[in-house]
Amino acid sequence: MNRTQLKRSNILRMALSGSGSMDPDEHGETFFLRALRIAVVVVLYWFVSITMVFLNNYLLDNGDLDAPLFVTFYQCVVTVGLCWVMQLMSRLCPPGMIDFPSVRFDVKTSREVLPLSIVFIGMITFNNLCLKYVGVAFYTVGRSLSTVFNVLLSYVVLKQTTSFQALLCCAVILGGFWLGVDQESMAGSLSWSGVFFGVLASAFVSLNAIYTKKVMPAVDGNIWKLSYYNNINACVLFVPLILVFGELGHLASFSRFTDLGFWGMMTLGGVFGFTIGYVTGLQIKYTSPLTHNVSGTAKACAQTVIAVVYNSSSKSMLWWTSNMMVLCGSSAYTWVKSLEMKKTPYKVPQDSAKEKLLSGDKSNLGV
């Protein structure tokens, strides 16, 4: 092989590996491993998120136990328990293997996080109630107004205006929402309670994003500390709610209360609820907030298709159109906002990874 052929061969290897080095083996392997890692993280996020939605639907749609607040309360208990387990493993494992903060309960910090915890309870409760009444197939449309509420609350609370292009995207989402409600009504499967809870869940998702940024300094900007205090507060606040809404009577008459299989499924739901926060952070870390939102949109589409096929449902073209309007409107809004952010001078936060987690996860909390 002459020098010209060798040079062309090296250039080709450099182009394929995405590197400026002449060592094809090292950088080719690096590129392959990076692509494989991204693929594994995205697949893991899809698996955890979709499984969690179907599992919660199964638990909440249980005809023997009509106690959605108790189901949600138990998942918060599991999350607190897993936080303790992760802290213990972080101490026992070699340094850097498990990066989980050491948290000791502090009453003052808990009190500072309390306003967010109240919003958090509303978000996860209304989210689960929406899923209980509308099912998985209509869940994406039923809880699709988070973006619209983000724009509305940003203007009302933060006095931030929104561009015309972003408002057009919100109009598409609203149109898809109303078309979906209309099609569900025509099919005779519409639950107005589910739609109502879906709208409330969307509003609380947006409020949760706003309050999260306000209380992050109280937990040193650490998302895991925030989750720990949030769920401890939620466990305490759920107890009077369970009593007030009469779920204690349903629990007393529940025939499977000593069934280990039932508690296994309940615990698994809590584990997936805890894991979704971790895999969401992983996907953002190894891709980007924009890619995470696009992946979440594609996941929602796949989730809807799986639900329709699983239930052997027959949906009209307009029903599918409403779903595509919601998904395309949400994706377009994310794209428009990312372009606007590139044009705005960037202010480096104290912890860019945590800031990305917060900004990228707004539309996927509780999904």
C-alpha positions as CSV (number, residue, x, y, z in Angstrom):
1,M,0.0,0.0,0.0
2,N,1.5,3.4,-1.0
3,R,1.7,6.5,1.1
4,T,-1.4,8.1,-0.6
5,Q,-3.6,5.0,0.0
6,L,-2.3,4.9,3.6
7,K,-3.2,8.5,4.2
8,R,-6.7,8.1,2.7
9,S,-7.2,5.0,4.9
10,N,-6.2,6.9,8.0
11,I,-8.5,9.8,7.1
12,L,-11.4,7.4,6.6
13,R,-10.7,5.8,10.0
14,M,-10.6,9.2,11.6
15,A,-13.9,10.2,10.1
16,L,-15.6,7.0,11.2
17,S,-14.3,7.3,14.8
18,G,-15.1,11.0,15.1
19,S,-11.6,11.7,16.2
20,G,-8.6,13.7,15.1
21,S,-6.1,11.0,16.2
22,M,-4.4,8.5,13.9
23,D,-5.0,5.6,16.3
24,P,-8.0,3.8,14.9
25,D,-8.3,1.1,17.4
26,E,-8.4,3.2,20.6
27,H,-10.7,5.9,19.3
28,G,-12.9,3.5,17.3
29,E,-13.5,1.5,20.5
30,T,-14.2,4.7,22.4
31,F,-16.8,5.8,19.8
32,F,-18.4,2.3,19.9
33,L,-18.6,2.2,23.6
34,R,-20.0,5.7,23.8
35,A,-22.7,4.9,21.3
36,L,-23.5,1.6,23.1
37,R,-23.7,3.3,26.5
38,I,-26.1,5.9,25.1
39,A,-28.3,3.2,23.5
40,V,-28.3,1.2,26.8
41,V,-29.3,4.3,28.8
42,V,-32.1,5.2,26.5
43,V,-33.5,1.7,26.4
44,L,-33.2,1.5,30.2
45,Y,-35.2,4.8,30.5
46,W,-37.9,3.5,28.1
47,F,-38.1,0.2,30.0
48,V,-38.3,1.7,33.5
49,S,-40.8,4.5,32.5
50,I,-43.2,2.4,30.4
51,T,-43.1,-0.4,33.0
52,M,-43.8,2.0,35.8
53,V,-46.8,3.5,34.0
54,F,-48.4,0.0,33.3
55,L,-47.6,-1.2,36.8
56,N,-49.2,1.9,38.4
57,N,-52.2,1.4,36.2
58,Y,-52.5,-2.2,37.4
59,L,-52.2,-1.2,41.1
60,L,-54.6,1.7,40.8
61,D,-57.2,-0.1,38.7
62,N,-57.5,-2.9,41.2
63,G,-61.2,-3.5,41.7
64,D,-60.6,-5.0,45.2
65,L,-58.8,-2.0,46.6
66,D,-60.1,1.5,45.9
67,A,-57.3,3.4,47.8
68,P,-55.2,5.4,45.4
69,L,-53.9,7.7,48.2
70,F,-52.6,4.6,50.1
71,V,-50.9,3.2,47.0
72,T,-49.2,6.6,46.4
73,F,-48.3,6.8,50.2
74,Y,-46.7,3.3,50.1
75,Q,-44.6,4.3,47.1
76,C,-43.2,7.3,49.0
77,V,-42.4,5.0,51.9
78,V,-40.5,2.7,49.6
79,T,-38.6,5.7,48.2
80,V,-37.5,6.8,51.6
81,G,-36.4,3.2,52.4
82,L,-34.4,3.0,49.2
83,C,-32.7,6.4,50.0
84,W,-31.5,4.8,53.3
85,V,-30.3,1.7,51.5
86,M,-28.4,3.8,48.9
87,Q,-26.7,5.8,51.7
88,L,-25.6,2.6,53.4
89,M,-24.3,1.1,50.1
90,S,-22.5,4.4,49.4
91,R,-20.6,4.0,52.7
92,L,-19.8,0.3,52.2
93,C,-18.8,0.3,48.5
94,P,-15.5,1.7,47.2
95,P,-15.3,5.5,46.8
96,G,-16.9,6.7,43.5
97,M,-18.8,3.5,42.9
98,I,-22.1,4.8,44.2
99,D,-22.5,8.6,44.3
100,F,-25.2,9.1,46.9
101,P,-25.2,11.9,49.5
102,S,-25.1,11.2,53.2
103,V,-28.4,12.7,54.6
104,R,-29.4,13.1,58.2
105,F,-32.9,14.3,58.8
106,D,-33.0,17.9,59.8
107,V,-36.3,19.5,61.0
108,K,-35.4,23.0,59.7
109,T,-34.6,21.6,56.2
110,S,-37.8,19.6,56.2
111,R,-39.8,22.7,57.0
112,E,-38.2,24.7,54.2
113,V,-39.0,21.9,51.7
114,L,-42.6,21.6,53.0
115,P,-44.2,24.0,50.5
116,L,-42.7,21.9,47.7
117,S,-43.8,18.7,49.4
118,I,-47.5,19.9,49.4
119,V,-47.2,20.6,45.6
120,F,-45.4,17.3,45.2
121,I,-48.3,15.4,46.9
122,G,-50.8,17.1,44.6
123,M,-48.7,16.2,41.5
124,I,-48.2,12.5,42.2
125,T,-51.8,12.0,43.6
126,F,-53.5,13.7,40.6
127,N,-51.2,12.0,38.2
128,N,-52.1,8.5,39.6
129,L,-55.8,9.4,39.7
130,C,-55.6,10.4,36.1
131,L,-53.9,7.1,35.2
132,K,-56.5,5.2,37.3
133,Y,-59.5,6.7,35.4
134,V,-58.3,7.2,31.8
135,G,-56.0,4.2,31.5
136,V,-52.6,4.1,29.7
137,A,-53.8,4.6,26.2
138,F,-55.3,8.1,26.8
139,Y,-52.9,9.0,29.6
140,T,-50.5,10.9,27.2
141,V,-53.3,13.2,26.0
142,G,-55.1,13.4,29.4
143,R,-51.9,14.7,31.1
144,S,-50.6,16.7,28.1
145,L,-51.1,20.3,29.4
146,S,-47.9,20.6,31.4
147,T,-46.3,22.6,28.7
148,V,-49.3,25.0,28.5
149,F,-49.3,25.5,32.3
150,N,-45.5,26.1,32.2
151,V,-46.1,29.0,29.9
152,L,-49.1,30.3,31.8
153,L,-47.5,30.1,35.3
154,S,-44.2,31.5,34.0
155,Y,-46.1,34.6,33.0
156,V,-48.3,34.8,36.1
157,V,-45.7,34.0,38.7
158,L,-42.4,34.9,37.1
159,K,-43.6,37.6,34.7
160,Q,-41.8,35.8,31.8
161,T,-43.2,36.3,28.3
162,T,-43.2,33.6,25.7
163,S,-42.4,33.9,22.0
164,F,-45.1,33.6,19.3
165,Q,-43.6,30.3,18.0
166,A,-43.8,28.7,21.4
167,L,-47.4,29.9,21.8
168,L,-48.2,28.3,18.5
169,C,-46.8,25.0,19.8
170,C,-49.0,25.4,22.9
171,A,-52.0,25.9,20.6
172,V,-51.2,22.7,18.8
173,I,-51.1,20.8,22.2
174,L,-54.4,22.4,23.3
175,G,-56.0,21.4,20.0
176,G,-54.7,17.8,20.4
177,F,-56.1,17.7,23.9
178,W,-59.6,18.9,23.0
179,L,-59.7,16.6,19.9
180,G,-58.6,13.6,22.1
181,V,-61.3,14.4,24.6
182,D,-63.9,14.7,21.8
183,Q,-62.8,11.3,20.3
184,E,-62.9,9.6,23.7
185,S,-66.4,11.0,24.3
186,M,-67.6,9.8,20.9
187,A,-66.1,6.3,21.6
188,G,-68.0,6.2,24.9
189,S,-64.9,5.6,26.9
190,L,-64.3,9.1,28.3
191,S,-63.9,9.7,32.0
192,W,-64.5,13.3,32.9
193,S,-63.0,12.6,36.3
194,G,-59.8,11.3,34.6
195,V,-59.6,14.4,32.4
196,F,-60.2,16.7,35.4
197,F,-57.4,14.9,37.4
198,G,-55.2,15.0,34.3
199,V,-55.5,18.8,34.0
200,L,-54.8,19.2,37.8
201,A,-51.8,16.9,37.4
202,S,-50.4,19.0,34.6
203,A,-50.8,22.2,36.6
204,F,-49.1,20.7,39.6
205,V,-46.2,19.4,37.4
206,S,-45.6,23.0,36.4
207,L,-45.9,24.3,40.0
208,N,-43.5,21.5,41.1
209,A,-40.9,22.8,38.6
210,I,-41.2,26.3,39.9
211,Y,-41.1,25.4,43.6
212,T,-38.2,22.9,43.1
213,K,-35.9,25.7,41.9
214,K,-36.9,27.8,44.9
215,V,-36.1,25.2,47.5
216,M,-33.0,23.7,45.9
217,P,-30.7,25.9,48.0
218,A,-32.1,24.4,51.2
219,V,-30.8,20.9,50.1
220,D,-27.5,22.2,48.8
221,G,-28.7,21.9,45.2
222,N,-28.7,18.1,45.5
223,I,-31.7,16.4,43.8
224,W,-31.4,13.2,45.9
225,K,-31.5,15.1,49.2
226,L,-34.6,16.9,47.8
227,S,-36.2,13.5,47.0
228,Y,-35.4,12.3,50.5
229,Y,-37.0,15.2,52.3
230,N,-39.9,15.4,49.8
231,N,-40.9,11.8,50.3
232,I,-40.5,11.9,54.1
233,N,-42.8,15.0,54.3
234,A,-45.2,13.3,51.9
235,C,-45.3,10.1,54.1
236,V,-46.4,12.3,57.0
237,L,-48.9,14.4,55.1
238,F,-50.5,11.4,53.4
239,V,-51.7,9.9,56.7
240,P,-54.4,12.4,57.5
241,L,-55.4,12.5,53.9
242,I,-56.0,8.7,53.9
243,L,-58.1,9.1,57.1
244,V,-60.1,12.1,55.8
245,F,-61.0,10.4,52.4
246,G,-62.1,7.2,54.1
247,E,-59.5,4.8,52.7
248,L,-58.8,3.2,56.0
249,G,-62.2,1.4,55.7
250,H,-61.2,0.1,52.3
251,L,-57.9,-1.2,53.7
252,A,-59.7,-2.9,56.6
253,S,-62.0,-4.8,54.2
254,F,-59.3,-5.6,51.6
255,S,-59.1,-9.4,51.3
256,R,-55.5,-9.5,50.0
257,F,-54.0,-7.5,52.7
258,T,-51.8,-10.5,53.8
259,D,-51.0,-11.5,50.3
260,L,-47.2,-11.3,49.7
261,G,-47.8,-11.2,45.9
262,F,-49.8,-8.0,46.3
263,W,-47.2,-6.4,48.5
264,G,-44.5,-7.5,46.1
265,M,-46.2,-5.6,43.3
266,M,-46.7,-2.6,45.5
267,T,-43.0,-2.6,46.5
268,L,-42.0,-3.0,42.9
269,G,-44.1,0.0,42.0
270,G,-42.2,2.0,44.6
271,V,-38.8,0.7,43.3
272,F,-39.6,1.8,39.8
273,G,-40.8,5.2,41.1
274,F,-37.4,5.7,42.7
275,T,-35.5,4.3,39.7
276,I,-37.2,6.7,37.2
277,G,-35.4,9.6,38.8
278,Y,-32.0,7.9,38.5
279,V,-32.4,6.8,34.8
280,T,-33.8,10.2,33.9
281,G,-30.6,11.7,35.3
282,L,-28.5,9.2,33.4
283,Q,-30.2,9.9,30.1
284,I,-29.7,13.6,30.5
285,K,-26.1,13.1,31.6
286,Y,-25.1,11.0,28.6
287,T,-27.2,12.8,26.0
288,S,-28.7,16.3,26.7
289,P,-31.9,17.8,28.1
290,L,-33.2,18.3,24.5
291,T,-32.5,14.7,23.6
292,H,-34.1,13.5,26.8
293,N,-37.3,15.4,26.0
294,V,-37.3,14.0,22.4
295,S,-36.8,10.5,23.9
296,G,-39.6,11.1,26.4
297,T,-41.9,12.1,23.5
298,A,-41.0,9.0,21.5
299,K,-41.5,6.9,24.6
300,A,-45.0,8.3,25.2
301,C,-45.9,7.4,21.6
302,A,-44.6,3.8,22.0
303,Q,-46.4,3.6,25.3
304,T,-49.7,4.6,23.7
305,V,-49.3,2.1,20.9
306,I,-48.5,-0.7,23.4
307,A,-51.5,0.1,25.5
308,V,-53.9,0.1,22.5
309,V,-52.4,-3.2,21.2
310,Y,-52.5,-4.8,24.6
311,N,-56.1,-3.9,25.2
312,S,-57.1,-4.9,21.6
313,S,-58.7,-1.5,21.2
314,S,-59.9,0.0,17.9
315,K,-59.2,3.8,17.7
316,S,-60.3,6.2,15.0
317,M,-57.9,8.2,12.8
318,L,-58.9,11.4,14.6
319,W,-58.0,9.8,17.9
320,W,-54.5,9.0,16.7
321,T,-54.3,12.5,15.2
322,S,-55.0,14.0,18.6
323,N,-52.1,12.0,20.1
324,M,-49.7,13.1,17.3
325,M,-50.8,16.7,17.7
326,V,-49.9,16.5,21.4
327,L,-46.6,14.8,20.8
328,C,-45.5,16.9,17.9
329,G,-46.6,20.1,19.7
330,S,-44.5,19.1,22.8
331,S,-41.5,18.3,20.7
332,A,-41.8,21.5,18.7
333,Y,-42.0,23.5,21.9
334,T,-38.8,21.9,23.2
335,W,-37.0,22.6,19.9
336,V,-38.2,26.2,19.9
337,K,-37.1,26.8,23.5
338,S,-33.7,25.2,22.8
339,L,-33.1,27.6,19.9
340,E,-34.1,30.6,22.1
341,M,-31.8,29.5,24.8
342,K,-28.9,29.3,22.3
343,K,-29.5,32.9,21.4
344,T,-29.6,34.0,25.1
345,P,-26.3,34.6,26.9
346,Y,-25.6,31.5,29.0
347,K,-25.2,31.8,32.8
348,V,-23.3,29.0,34.3
349,P,-25.1,27.6,37.3
350,Q,-23.4,26.3,40.4
351,D,-23.9,22.7,39.4
352,S,-24.7,22.4,35.7
353,A,-25.5,18.7,35.9
354,K,-28.2,19.3,38.5
355,E,-29.6,22.3,36.7
356,K,-29.9,20.2,33.5
357,L,-31.7,17.5,35.4
358,L,-34.2,20.1,36.7
359,S,-34.8,21.8,33.4
360,G,-34.9,18.6,31.4
361,D,-37.2,16.7,33.7
362,K,-40.1,19.1,33.9
363,S,-42.4,17.3,31.5
364,N,-41.5,13.7,32.6
365,L,-42.0,13.8,36.4
366,G,-44.4,11.1,37.4
367,V,-44.4,9.6,33.9
